[in-house]
Amino acid sequence: MPADSTISSAEWQVRKDLAACYRLCALKHWDDLIYTHISASVPDEPGHFLLNPFGYRFDEVRASNLVKIDASGQVVGDSPHQVNVSGFAIHGAVHAARPDAVCVMHLHNVNAVAVSALDDGLLPISQHALRFYEQIAYHDYEGLALTPTEQERMVARLAQLPAMLLRNHGSLVCGRTVAEAYVLMDTLDKACEIQLKAHAGGSRLKLPSQEICRKTRDQLLGDGSPEGQLEWPALLRQLDAIDPGYQY
């Protein structure tokens, strides 16, 4: 953290984690030029969030250039950067409805977009997909602009679930930490990729029984602690070896 900074150590830690999340998404090619967003709540500042500066690629995001905004997407404090206010509409609605959602990821990752367009959505054909068995919501496409009434419909469908496929659009996950959000998105993306490859084989798909699906999901959920606690340090080591610049 810069020596002359007024940012709290707790906020700086979230900034580093969020910047790392953007960089990891870029490595996975989940970014969409300068579009889509990952937001995080600012510790001890209700109604304040961190978002990427509009016009920057995911691989350019760092702890210091993340922008602090309020619930309406307006910049808080001094920043040379602006944000995509309309792009924050999805995040703002989810943060308002879900205090537990410290980090909200909305991406246009290709695998998720493709599965979102399938009538059956995500099928329980892999262990990755079973993490989301009866734990994923769907929201039908209504166009580019997210109106207040659509926000209400979207968050009602999301309810307390950790993930959603936005039909013909993309993916959304909620994490109690940045690490949890990233690991959930990684699992969801892999589940979608596996399904697309299985469909491409042209053969009939084999699905586990409902009993096995629920049993496996519960085993994967464990004691309900935030996911990603073990994976996150390993992912940060990967980033540090490539470029530690996200931390500054």
Backbone as a ProteinNet text record, in pm:
[ID]
protein_1_A
[PRIMARY]
MPADSTISSAEWQVRKDLAACYRLCALKHWDDLIYTHISASVPDEPGHFLLNPFGYRFDEVRASNLVKIDASGQVVGDSPHQVNVSGFAIHGAVHAARPDAVCVMHLHNVNAVAVSALDDGLLPISQHALRFYEQIAYHDYEGLALTPTEQERMVARLAQLPAMLLRNHGSLVCGRTVAEAYVLMDTLDKACEIQLKAHAGGSRLKLPSQEICRKTRDQLLGDGSPEGQLEWPALLRQLDAIDPGYQY
[TERTIARY]
84.4	0	88.2	57.4	137.2	147.2	266.5	291.7	199.4	161.4	79.5	-69.5	-108.1	-246	-337.1	-461.5	-563.9	-651.3	-619.3	-694.8	-660.8	-761.5	-737.9	-667.9	-602.1	-533.7	-633.3	-752.8	-855.5	-900	-920.1	-959	-846.5	-722.9	-610.2	-600.3	-629.2	-625.3	-732.6	-851.6	-957.6	-919.2	-856.6	-811.7	-711.3	-617.6	-519.3	-586.3	-677.4	-746.2	-832	-901.2	-987.2	-903.8	-792.6	-704.2	-649.2	-614.9	-566.9	-674.6	-797.9	-909.3	-922.8	-912.4	-916.7	-803.2	-683.5	-567.6	-585.4	-636.1	-658.2	-763.1	-866.3	-968.2	-908.3	-818.5	-751.9	-669.6	-601.2	-522.5	-611.2	-734.1	-829.7	-902.3	-877.8	-947.3	-1097.9	-1131.5	-1271.2	-1310.7	-1214	-1245.5	-1311.6	-1375.3	-1446.2	-1407.7	-1284.8	-1227.2	-1225.3	-1303.1	-1305.7	-1438.7	-1515.9	-1649.9	-1654.8	-1766.7	-1794.8	-1714	-1758.9	-1705.5	-1700.4	-1613.2	-1606.5	-1606.1	-1700	-1711	-1689.6	-1647.4	-1627.8	-1668.5	-1728.7	-1766.9	-1642.7	-1645.9	-1535.7	-1557.8	-1461	-1477.7	-1507.8	-1604.4	-1640.1	-1693.2	-1735.1	-1795.2	-1921.8	-2031.2	-2155.6	-2197.1	-2236.4	-2281	-2169.8	-2044.7	-1931.5	-1870.6	-1830.9	-1781.6	-1660.3	-1584.6	-1469.3	-1500.6	-1460.4	-1488	-1371	-1357.8	-1249.8	-1272.7	-1165.8	-1179.6	-1224.2	-1325.3	-1381	-1279.5	-1257.9	-1160.7	-1032.5	-1015.6	-896.5	-924.4	-824.6	-833.4	-819.7	-865.8	-854.3	-708.4	-619	-478.4	-409.5	-479.9	-424.9	-471.7	-564.7	-619.5	-517.7	-504.6	-416.5	-486.2	-432.4	-496.2	-521.9	-428.4	-437.4	-531.5	-561.4	-648.5	-793.8	-825.6	-966	-1039.7	-1163.6	-1239.8	-1343	-1346.2	-1448.1	-1574.9	-1687.6	-1815.1	-1921.4	-2035.1	-2147.8	-2247.5	-2361	-2457.9	-2518.4	-2512.2	-2565	-2457.9	-2335.1	-2227.1	-2150.2	-2175	-2104.3	-1971.7	-1868.6	-1734.4	-1731.6	-1667.4	-1650.9	-1506.2	-1485.3	-1349.8	-1283.7	-1152.9	-1076.7	-1027.2	-1054.8	-1004.7	-998.4	-890	-881.3	-960.9	-1020.4	-1089	-1240.2	-1310.5	-1455.2	-1491.6	-1617.9	-1665.7	-1782.6	-1813.8	-1929	-2052	-2124.4	-2237.5	-2345	-2376.7	-2478.8	-2431.8	-2301.4	-2247	-2253.9	-2256.2	-2264.2	-2407	-2504.1	-2645	-2672.6	-2617.5	-2636.7	-2573.9	-2450.1	-2377.3	-2446.2	-2488.9	-2554	-2680.1	-2757.1	-2880.6	-2850.4	-2747.6	-2713.3	-2657.1	-2567	-2511	-2621.3	-2717.9	-2826	-2914.1	-2935.4	-3023.6	-2952.2	-2819.9	-2743.4	-2626.1	-2646.9	-2535.7	-2420.8	-2449.6	-2344	-2254.4	-2300	-2224.4	-2117.4	-2005.9	-1894.7	-1836.2	-1830.4	-1776.7	-1877.5	-1905.5	-1998.8	-1924.2	-1921.6	-1857	-1964.4	-1958.1	-2044.4	-1955	-1954.5	-1867.2	-1946	-1882.5	-1933.2	-1843.4	-1804.4	-1717.2	-1790.4	-1719.6	-1782.6	-1855.2	-1793.2	-1856.6	-1990.1	-1993.4	-2115.8	-2223.1	-2184.3	-2281.3	-2345.1	-2262.1	-2313.2	-2411.9	-2378.3	-2468.2	-2593.3	-2580.4	-2697.7	-2802.5	-2757.9	-2849.4	-2914.6	-2870.4	-2930.8	-3056.9	-3161.7	-3289.7	-3280.1	-3200.7	-3186.5	-3088.1	-3013.9	-2916.4	-2803.9	-2752.8	-2641.2	-2691.2	-2635.2	-2674.8	-2577.2	-2623.2	-2536.9	-2457.7	-2372.5	-2300.3	-2154	-2111.1	-1972.1	-1969.2	-1860.7	-1844.6	-1843.7	-1788.2	-1788.9	-1932.2	-2015.3	-2153.8	-2233.7	-2197.8	-2272.7	-2256.7	-2149.7	-2137.5	-2256.8	-2316.7	-2427.3	-2562.3	-2567.6	-2694.3	-2797.1	-2907.6	-3012.4	-2957.8	-2844.8	-2779.1	-2749.3	-2821	-2797.5	-2931	-2935.7	-3057.4	-3042.3	-3155.1	-3156.1	-3240.2	-3193.1	-3267.1	-3273.2	-3394	-3411.2	-3363.1	-3315	-3259.4	-3370.4	-3346.3	-3445.2	-3386.2	-3265.4	-3203.6	-3084.7	-3022.3	-2900	-2921.2	-3023.5	-3044.6	-3116.5	-3062.9	-3123.9	-3211.1	-3342.1	-3435.9	-3455.5	-3508.4	-3535.1	-3626.7	-3725.4	-3816.4	-3745	-3653.7	-3577.5	-3481	-3424.6	-3338.3	-3413.7	-3537.8	-3618.9	-3640.5	-3670.7	-3692.3	-3563.7	-3452.8	-3324.8	-3286	-3291.6	-3249.5	-3349.3	-3476.1	-3574.5	-3542	-3499.1	-3462.3	-3331.1	-3238.8	-3112.4	-3134.7	-3220.5	-3251	-3120	-3099.6	-2978.7	-2880.3	-2899	-2812.2	-2677.5	-2573.4	-2440.5	-2411.9	-2496.6	-2464.3	-2589.7	-2570.9	-2681.2	-2626.5	-2702.6	-2674.5	-2775	-2724.1	-2807.3	-2826.2	-2945.4	-2971.8	-2922.2	-2850	-2800.1	-2707.4	-2648.6	-2575.1	-2444.9	-2452.8	-2330.1	-2354.7	-2259.9	-2262.8	-2254.9	-2296.9	-2288.7	-2267.4	-2171.5	-2152.3	-2137.1	-2174.8	-2161.6	-2067.6	-1972.9	-1879.8	-1875.6	-1859.2	-1842.9	-1704.3	-1615.9	-1482.8	-1453.3	-1350.7	-1308	-1262.2	-1188.9	-1139.5	-1253.7	-1358.5	-1471.4	-1538	-1556.7	-1619.8	-1538.9	-1405.7	-1322.5	-1329.3	-1319.6	-1321.6	-1457.5	-1565	-1697.5	-1707	-1654.9	-1660	-1574.5	-1459.9	-1373.1	-1443.8	-1510.8	-1583.6	-1699.2	-1772.3	-1885.1	-1839.7	-1732	-1682.5	-1638.4	-1570.2	-1527.5	-1648.1	-1749.9	-1870.9	-1936.2	-1939.8	-1998	-1914.2	-1782.4	-1694.2	-1708	-1712.9	-1728.9	-1860.4	-1966.5	-2097	-2096	-2036.2	-2031.2	-1952.8	-1843.3	-1764.4	-1840.3	-1914.1	-1993.3	-2103.3	-2169.1	-2271.2	-2211.1	-2089.4	-2025.9	-1997	-1988	-1962.9	-2078.2	-2197.6	-2313.1	-2382.4	-2329.7	-2391.5	-2486.3	-2570.6	-2663.2	-2583.9	-2621.5	-2548.9	-2595.2	-2502.5	-2530.1	-2533.8	-2647	-2663.5	-2674.7	-2609.8	-2625.4	-2769.5	-2807.2	-2940.1	-2950.8	-3073.1	-3095.1	-3033	-3043.3	-2986.4	-2835.4	-2766.7	-2621.4	-2585.5	-2665	-2638.7	-2642	-2744.4	-2757.6	-2649.7	-2619.2	-2515.4	-2381.1	-2346.8	-2218.8	-2212.5	-2322.5	-2326.9	-2301	-2366.8	-2349.3	-2205.9	-2145.9	-2006.2	-1914.9	-1943.9	-1862.6	-1879.4	-1998.1	-2022.5	-1956.5	-1937.4	-1869.3	-1941.9	-1865.6	-1924.8	-1981.4	-1979.5	-2036.5	-1941.9	-1814.9	-1716.6	-1692.6	-1653.2	-1624.5	-1522.5	-1553.4	-1463.1	-1347	-1238.3	-1125.3	-1013.9	-1031.2	-929.6	-795.6	-800.3	-676.8	-623.3	-715	-673.4	-613.6	-665.2	-628.4	-478.4	-413.3	-268.3	-190.3	-233	-165	-182.9	-303	-329.4	-249.3	-235.9	-155.8	-8.4	39.2	178.8	196.9	97	103	112.9	29.3	32.7	164.6	213.5	339.6	454.5	451.8	558	549.6	428.1	409.3	430.4	359.9	368.4	304.3	382.1	324.7	266.1	259.4	215.4	73.7	-9.6	-148.7	-156.4	-51.5	-53.6	-37.1	-0.2	40.3	-58.9
-118.4	0	123.7	224.4	346.5	407.8	460.2	511.9	628.4	709.4	826.3	800	673.7	640.3	654.8	696.9	702.9	577.5	484.5	360.1	269.9	209.1	118.9	-7.4	-76.1	-200	-306	-305.1	-401.8	-375.4	-248.3	-216.2	-250	-223	-251.1	-400.9	-482.7	-627.5	-669.9	-613.2	-644.2	-593.9	-477.7	-425.1	-520.9	-572.3	-665.2	-794	-845.5	-968.2	-946	-833.2	-805	-784.8	-712	-694	-828.4	-914.2	-1048.5	-1125.6	-1111.6	-1180.8	-1136	-1006.8	-956.3	-1015.8	-1017.9	-1070.2	-1219.8	-1294.8	-1438	-1462.3	-1379.9	-1391.4	-1363.3	-1266.5	-1236.6	-1356	-1422	-1540.1	-1651.9	-1660.5	-1762.4	-1721.8	-1599.1	-1544.9	-1532.7	-1500.2	-1476.1	-1330.2	-1244.9	-1103.6	-1082.9	-968.5	-934.1	-790.8	-778.1	-646	-563.3	-453.4	-370.3	-385.3	-487.2	-501.9	-613.1	-622	-708.1	-661.9	-705.1	-647.6	-749.2	-721.3	-792.7	-684.8	-690.3	-587.8	-649.9	-566.7	-613	-502.6	-541.8	-445.8	-394.5	-267.1	-207	-237.6	-297.3	-330	-205.8	-219.5	-113.6	12.9	2.9	117.3	70.3	54.2	6.6	92.7	26.5	98.6	144.1	107.8	142.5	15.2	26.2	-90.3	-52.8	-151.9	-133.6	-194.7	-123.5	-167.8	-129.2	-200.2	-170.7	-37.7	35.7	159.9	129.8	199.2	173.6	213.1	123	145.5	67.6	7.7	-72.6	-220.4	-287.8	-433.5	-497.3	-620.5	-689.1	-703.2	-722.6	-741.5	-610.6	-497.8	-368.2	-327.8	-401.5	-365.4	-395.4	-300.2	-317.1	-259.8	-288.3	-245.8	-95.6	-18	127.6	192.4	126.4	194	147.1	56.2	22.7	146	162.3	283.3	254.1	341.3	327.7	400	330.2	388.6	362.8	434.5	409.5	316.3	293.5	197.2	236.8	364.7	410.7	416.8	376.2	374.9	504.4	597.1	725.2	714.3	778.8	771.5	838.1	770.6	823.2	866.4	991.8	1041.2	1082.9	1098.8	1143.4	1023.5	1025.6	921.7	978.7	951.4	998.1	910.7	804.6	707.8	717.1	667.2	655.3	507.2	478.6	340.7	333.4	212.6	188.5	175.8	285	288.1	187.7	180.4	85.6	-57.6	-81.2	-213.7	-255.2	-156.1	-185.9	-215.9	-196.1	-213.4	-353.3	-455.6	-593	-609.6	-562.5	-577.6	-501.6	-379.6	-298.6	-364.3	-424.4	-491.3	-611.3	-688.8	-807.9	-768.9	-671.8	-627.8	-578	-506	-451.3	-562	-667.3	-775.3	-881.4	-887.4	-994.8	-939.3	-903.9	-853.4	-952.8	-1081.6	-1182.8	-1183.2	-1120.4	-1120.3	-1012	-1043	-947.7	-924.1	-1028	-1017	-1071.2	-993.6	-1034.1	-1033	-1147.4	-1159.3	-1177.2	-1093.2	-1111.4	-1112.2	-1224.6	-1240.8	-1284.2	-1264.3	-1317.4	-1432.4	-1517.8	-1630.3	-1723	-1761.1	-1826.7	-1954.9	-2037.2	-2163.8	-2140.3	-2042.6	-2013.8	-1954.3	-1866.2	-1808.9	-1920.4	-2013.4	-2122.9	-2209.6	-2247.1	-2331.1	-2254.7	-2124	-2043.6	-2044.9	-2069	-2070.9	-2207.2	-2307.8	-2440.6	-2445.1	-2503.6	-2505.6	-2572.9	-2679.2	-2751.5	-2685.6	-2586.8	-2522.3	-2615.8	-2597.9	-2679.2	-2815.2	-2921.6	-3057.7	-3119.1	-3207.4	-3268.8	-3386.9	-3357.8	-3466.5	-3473.6	-3385.6	-3387.5	-3351.6	-3386.7	-3351.3	-3200	-3128.7	-2982	-2929	-2986.1	-2940.3	-2973.9	-3083.6	-3124.1	-3024.7	-2946	-2838.9	-2744.8	-2731.9	-2637.9	-2708.1	-2835	-2906.9	-2843	-2795.2	-2722.3	-2598.5	-2548	-2432.2	-2324.7	-2327.9	-2229.4	-2176.7	-2046.8	-1981.6	-1945.4	-1908.6	-1868.9	-1742.6	-1654.6	-1531	-1511.3	-1501.3	-1487.5	-1351.4	-1351.8	-1229.6	-1129.4	-1003.3	-897.9	-777.2	-790.6	-679.5	-622.1	-518.7	-462.5	-387.4	-302.4	-215.5	-291.9	-282.1	-348.4	-247.3	-259.3	-167.3	-203.8	-111.9	-143.6	-264.1	-278.7	-393.5	-523.7	-517.6	-638.2	-672.3	-570.2	-594.3	-673.8	-635.6	-705	-850.5	-874.8	-1012.2	-1093.8	-1031.9	-1103.6	-1145.5	-1053.1	-1086.8	-1180.9	-1175.6	-1270	-1411	-1425.4	-1557.7	-1605.7	-1515	-1551.5	-1596.2	-1525.2	-1554.5	-1568	-1679.7	-1698.8	-1794.2	-1819.9	-1913.8	-1849.6	-1930.3	-1874.7	-1841.5	-1889.4	-1872.5	-1855.7	-1792.7	-1772.9	-1774	-1832.9	-1818.2	-1719.4	-1612.1	-1512	-1558.9	-1601.7	-1662.6	-1574.9	-1638.3	-1569.8	-1452.7	-1454.9	-1336.8	-1372.8	-1451.2	-1479.2	-1544.4	-1524	-1590	-1488.1	-1531.9	-1447.8	-1538.7	-1503.1	-1575.7	-1476.1	-1521.1	-1441.2	-1513	-1439.1	-1498.2	-1420.8	-1492.7	-1426.9	-1367.1	-1407.4	-1349.4	-1343.2	-1267.6	-1264.8	-1403.4	-1469.9	-1604.1	-1699.5	-1694.4	-1784.7	-1755.9	-1629.7	-1595.7	-1650.6	-1634.4	-1683.2	-1834.8	-1905.9	-2052.1	-2102.9	-2037.4	-2074.8	-2055.4	-1942	-1916.7	-2017	-2051.4	-2149.8	-2284.8	-2325.4	-2452.2	-2448.8	-2336.4	-2323.1	-2325.2	-2254.2	-2250.7	-2389.6	-2462.8	-2598.2	-2690	-2676.3	-2756.2	-2729.8	-2602.9	-2567.4	-2622.7	-2611.2	-2662.1	-2813.4	-2885	-3030.4	-3067.1	-2994.6	-3024.7	-3001.7	-2893.6	-2864.4	-2972	-3018.6	-3124	-3256.2	-3283.7	-3406.6	-3403.7	-3287.1	-3272	-3291.1	-3241.2	-3247.6	-3391.2	-3483	-3622.6	-3688.9	-3631.4	-3681.8	-3801.2	-3855.4	-3970.6	-3926.3	-4018.3	-3990.4	-3969.4	-3870.2	-3837	-3923.3	-3961.6	-4039.8	-3947.4	-3942.6	-3856.4	-3940.5	-3898.6	-3968.8	-3955.5	-4040.6	-4031.8	-3905.2	-3864.6	-3746.8	-3765.8	-3886.8	-3914.7	-3893.2	-3942.7	-3926.3	-3780	-3712.6	-3569.8	-3489.4	-3511.1	-3436.6	-3475.8	-3603.7	-3650.6	-3587.6	-3586.5	-3530.5	-3380	-3311.6	-3166.7	-3136.7	-3209.8	-3186.5	-3216.3	-3318.7	-3349.2	-3235.7	-3179.3	-3069.5	-2942.8	-2922.2	-2802.9	-2814.1	-2935	-2954.3	-2887.2	-2815.6	-2752.6	-2614	-2574.7	-2445.5	-2328.4	-2353.7	-2245.4	-2187.3	-2060.5	-2002.1	-2084.2	-2110	-2187.7	-2100	-2165.2	-2092.6	-2062.6	-2098	-2063.4	-2132	-2255.4	-2326.3	-2290.8	-2271.9	-2245.7	-2106	-2008.4	-1869.4	-1840.7	-1885.5	-1861.1	-1921.2	-2038.4	-2101.1	-2018	-1962.4	-1878.5	-1748.2	-1692.1	-1570.3	-1597.7	-1714	-1749.5	-1758.9	-1811.7	-1818.5	-1678.6	-1586.6	-1449.2	-1381.5	-1399.7	-1335.9	-1379.3	-1504	-1553.9	-1494.1	-1455.1	-1396.9	-1245.6	-1178.3	-1033.1	-991.3	-950.2	-909.7	-767.8	-705.4	-566.9	-542	-645.4	-628.2	-577.4	-600.1	-566.3	-416.7	-339.9	-200.1	-99.5
0	0	0	-85.4	-86.6	51.8	86	220.8	256.1	154.8	181.7	160	147.8	115.6	236	210.6	315	311.8	223.8	212.3	330.2	389	500.9	453.4	544.9	508.2	462.3	520.3	479.8	336	302.3	164.9	68.1	107	17.5	-11.8	88.4	66.6	-33.4	-21.5	-117.5	-256.3	-262.8	-391.9	-457.7	-380.4	-436.7	-484.6	-404.6	-443.6	-568.6	-573.4	-688.9	-814.8	-802.6	-918	-964.8	-870.4	-905.9	-980.1	-937.1	-1002.3	-1148.2	-1171.5	-1310	-1392.6	-1337.3	-1411.2	-1440.6	-1344	-1364.7	-1472.6	-1474.4	-1579.4	-1716.7	-1723.5	-1851	-1897.5	-1804.8	-1840.1	-1893.8	-1843.6	-1887.9	-2016.7	-2064.4	-2181.7	-2156.5	-2034	-2000.1	-2020.9	-2049.5	-2068.5	-2204.1	-2219.8	-2343.3	-2380.5	-2434.8	-2463.4	-2334	-2328.6	-2208.1	-2132.5	-2171.2	-2113.6	-2008.8	-1941	-1825.3	-1704.2	-1588	-1464.8	-1351.3	-1257.3	-1130.5	-1023.1	-932.7	-828.8	-691.9	-598.1	-460.6	-364	-252.9	-148.9	-77.3	-41.3	35.1	183	251	393.5	477.2	565.6	662.2	595.7	468.8	400.6	328.8	401.6	339.9	220.8	112.7	-6.1	-97.5	-67	-152.9	-211.6	-338.9	-411.7	-495.5	-533.7	-621.3	-756.9	-863.4	-1000.6	-1089.5	-1199.3	-1293.5	-1364.7	-1394.8	-1470.9	-1612.9	-1660.2	-1793.4	-1900.8	-1993.8	-2100.1	-2080.8	-1963.4	-1935	-1961.6	-2015.5	-2028.1	-1890.2	-1877.9	-1749.3	-1706.4	-1802.5	-1766.5	-1729.6	-1739	-1697.4	-1557.2	-1502.5	-1371.9	-1262.9	-1171.1	-1056.1	-932.6	-816.9	-692	-688.4	-737.6	-726	-826.1	-939.5	-1036.5	-1031.3	-940	-918.4	-867.8	-909.3	-878.1	-770	-669	-564.7	-608.9	-600.8	-644.3	-538.2	-553.9	-464.6	-533.9	-469.7	-520.7	-655.5	-688.6	-818	-926	-890.1	-988.5	-998.4	-907.2	-910.6	-835.9	-889.9	-831.9	-695.2	-599.6	-464.7	-446.6	-404	-384.1	-513.7	-508.3	-624.3	-704	-833.5	-922.5	-1062.8	-1135.5	-1272.9	-1368.5	-1316.1	-1400.6	-1384.5	-1486.4	-1483	-1487.5	-1460.9	-1469	-1565.9	-1607.8	-1694.4	-1604.9	-1588.4	-1494.6	-1534.7	-1663.7	-1707.9	-1687	-1699.5	-1676	-1530.6	-1439.8	-1297.1	-1253.1	-1342.4	-1304.2	-1251.2	-1316.6	-1270.1	-1132.2	-1118.2	-992.3	-879.2	-908.5	-806.7	-754.3	-844.9	-804.3	-715.9	-753.1	-675.1	-538.5	-535.5	-407.1	-313.2	-368.9	-285.7	-228.5	-308.1	-264	-182.1	-195.8	-133.8	-52.7	72.9	155	167.2	148.4	157.2	34.4	-73.4	-199.4	-195.4	-132.4	-124.7	-263	-344.7	-480	-579.4	-683.7	-789.4	-921.8	-988.6	-1119.5	-1226.4	-1328.7	-1446.2	-1568.8	-1639.4	-1755.8	-1878.3	-1993.1	-2120	-2164.7	-2071.5	-2107.5	-2204.3	-2309.7	-2424.7	-2385.6	-2301.7	-2263.7	-2193.5	-2104.7	-2030.6	-2121.6	-2212.9	-2306.1	-2388.9	-2435.2	-2518.5	-2440.4	-2318.6	-2239.4	-2199.6	-2178.2	-2142.2	-2253.2	-2375.6	-2489.7	-2511	-2437.5	-2447.9	-2363.1	-2416.9	-2347	-2210.9	-2201.1	-2074.2	-1979.1	-2024.6	-1938.6	-1899.4	-1779.3	-1731.8	-1684.8	-1742.2	-1707.9	-1607.1	-1520.3	-1419.1	-1476.1	-1574.9	-1641.4	-1599.9	-1509.5	-1463.5	-1316.1	-1251.5	-1110.2	-1092.5	-1191.2	-1184.2	-1186.1	-1273.6	-1283.3	-1158.3	-1091.2	-972.5	-858	-859.8	-759.8	-767.9	-886.9	-907.1	-920.7	-882	-892.4	-799.5	-857.5	-784.1	-714.2	-766	-705.7	-809.9	-921.9	-1026.9	-1078.5	-1102.6	-1150.4	-1297.9	-1359.2	-1500.1	-1514.6	-1602.3	-1629.6	-1780.2	-1834.4	-1978.7	-2028	-2149.8	-2210.3	-2239.5	-2201.6	-2223.5	-2295.6	-2349.2	-2420.1	-2346.3	-2405	-2349.5	-2218.9	-2216.6	-2100.4	-1989.7	-1868	-1752.3	-1679.7	-1695.5	-1632.1	-1485.3	-1405.2	-1264.6	-1246.9	-1333.4	-1320	-1356.6	-1454.1	-1485.5	-1372.6	-1309.7	-1194	-1087.1	-1062.3	-962.6	-1001.8	-1129.1	-1174.8	-1164	-1200	-1199.3	-1057.8	-962.8	-825.8	-759.5	-800.3	-746.5	-792.3	-917.4	-968.3	-907	-886.1	-823.2	-679.3	-606.9	-467.1	-387.9	-318.4	-239.2	-305.6	-434.6	-505.4	-537.9	-556.5	-581.7	-727.6	-818.8	-960.7	-1044.9	-1159.4	-1253.2	-1394.9	-1486.2	-1628.2	-1684.9	-1741.2	-1807.4	-1951.1	-1986.1	-2115.3	-2231	-2324.1	-2444.4	-2411.8	-2293.2	-2247.2	-2176.1	-2067.5	-1994.8	-1861	-1770.2	-1640	-1528.3	-1409.7	-1290.5	-1170	-1085.3	-960.1	-845.6	-726.3	-605.2	-509.5	-454.3	-359.1	-229.3	-119.9	10.3	22.8	-66.4	-80.9	-230.1	-266.5	-406.9	-448.8	-361.2	-391.8	-421.8	-340	-362.4	-496.4	-529.1	-656.7	-773.4	-767.3	-877.6	-890.3	-780	-784.2	-832.9	-791.7	-842	-993	-1041.3	-1185.6	-1261.3	-1206.3	-1270.5	-1281	-1173.7	-1173.6	-1273	-1276.4	-1368	-1513.4	-1542.5	-1679.6	-1726.2	-1638.7	-1673.9	-1694.8	-1609.8	-1626.1	-1761.8	-1801.2	-1930.5	-2045.7	-2034.8	-2140.5	-2155.7	-2044.4	-2049.6	-2118.3	-2084.4	-2144.3	-2295.3	-2338.2	-2481.6	-2556.4	-2497.1	-2561.5	-2563	-2455.8	-2451.7	-2558	-2571.1	-2675.3	-2814.7	-2833.6	-2966.1	-3008.9	-2909.8	-2943.5	-3015.2	-2999.8	-3073.5	-3011.8	-2902.3	-2838.4	-2727.2	-2684.9	-2575.8	-2446.6	-2368.2	-2245.5	-2128.8	-2045.2	-1924.8	-1804.8	-1735.7	-1618.9	-1492.4	-1384.1	-1256.3	-1205.5	-1112.2	-1052	-967.3	-941.5	-857.7	-719.9	-665.8	-534.8	-533.5	-636.7	-645.7	-669.5	-749.9	-776.5	-647.6	-566.7	-441.8	-340.9	-335.4	-244.5	-278.7	-407.6	-451	-427.5	-459	-433.8	-287.4	-197.8	-54.7	-10.9	-70.6	-39	-83.9	-200.6	-252.8	-169.1	-116.9	-35	102	149.2	276.8	392.1	474.9	593.7	564.8	437.4	400.5	412.1	445.5	453	314.1	304.4	172.4	95	-29.6	-114.7	-161.1	-200.7	-254.7	-157	-30.7	69.4	42.3	-4.3	-35.2	-173.4	-268.2	-405.4	-425	-351.2	-377.4	-361	-253	-242.8	-359.7	-406.4	-520.3	-647	-665.1	-782	-776	-655.9	-641.5	-670.8	-632	-664.7	-815.5	-883.1	-1029.6	-1089.1	-1039.2	-1089.2	-1058.5	-936.4	-895.7	-985.5	-1029.6	-1117.6	-1256.8	-1296.5	-1430.4	-1427.8	-1336.6	-1324.2	-1193.4	-1095.1	-966	-966.1	-1083.5	-1091.4	-1047.3	-1041.3	-999.4	-855.7	-776	-632.9	-605.3	-706	-682.1	-739
[MASK]
++++++++++++++++++++++++++++++++++++++++++++++++++++++++++++++++++++++++++++++++++++++++++++++++++++++++++++++++++++++++++++++++++++++++++++++++++++++++++++++++++++++++++++++++++++++++++++++++++++++++++++++++++++++++++++++++++++++++++++++++++++++++

